[in-house]
């Protein structure tokens, strides 16, 4: 059974919940520290990609 969210589905979870889910799906212990490191790395890569494309975070937000 696939437990991943469908495309476009928003998920809210604590770091502890993410660590528990990763531990269960990967079959090894995943620490809270590792989850935070993964999150920081993903944000860093996202910022780099925005810069490369000449975009700003506000570009993702709809006009109000």
Protein Blocks (a to p, Z undefined) as FASTA:
>chain_A
ZZbdcehiacdddfklmmmmmmmmnopacdfklmmmmmmmmmmmmmmmmmmnopafklmp
ccZZ
